[in-house]
Amino acid sequence: MARRREKLAHAEAFPGRLTELAAAAGKTLAGSVQSGSAPPLLVFADGTWCFAGETPQRGELVDALLAARELLAPHHAEALAELDRCIAAEAEAMRLGRMEKVVAAIYSNLPAIPELRDELRRVLDETELANG
């Protein structure tokens, strides 16, 4: 959860964000992207950006920033790299969390299911043979 909060906080603080469309008056539009159900994300030539409508949910914000990567990269390469790092850290934390749950389930069930030890060995052997 901490990694997810870190990712969302970074997205919310992503540089160049204009809080309202009126702040873009007179700016040159570099492009726009549509991501999911979020309103279009407008990116301007100076690297500022905003949504053409209400700000989407936090998860949709991340998706919109990733969809606009090509437009944002010339001005915000470091921020995009940090977003990528946050996404990777969240994915790794989720992977390790799943592993911990599996191991905990094995430990808690091993005394009650003696056959589990042999079945785990069989599954591991089959997996090793299949993977070379």
Long-range contacts (C-beta under 8 A, 24 or more apart in sequence): 2-93, 3-86, 3-89, 3-90, 3-92, 3-93, 3-94, 4-90, 6-86, 6-89, 6-90, 7-62, 7-83, 7-86, 7-87, 7-89, 7-90, 8-58, 8-59, 8-61, 8-62, 10-79, 10-82, 10-83, 10-86, 11-58, 11-61, 11-62, 11-65, 11-83, 12-58, 12-61, 14-65, 14-76, 14-79, 14-83, 15-47, 15-75, 15-76, 15-79, 16-47, 16-48, 16-49, 16-72, 16-75, 16-76, 17-48, 17-49, 17-50, 18-48, 18-49, 18-50, 19-50, 20-50, 21-50, 21-51, 21-52, 23-48, 23-50, 24-48, 24-50, 30-71, 31-68, 31-71, 33-64, 33-67, 33-68, 33-71, 34-67, 35-60, 35-63, 35-64, 35-66, 35-67, 35-68, 36-60, 36-63, 36-64, 38-63, 38-64, 41-65, 41-67, 41-68, 43-68, 43-71, 43-72, 46-75, 47-72, 47-74, 47-75, 47-76, 62-87
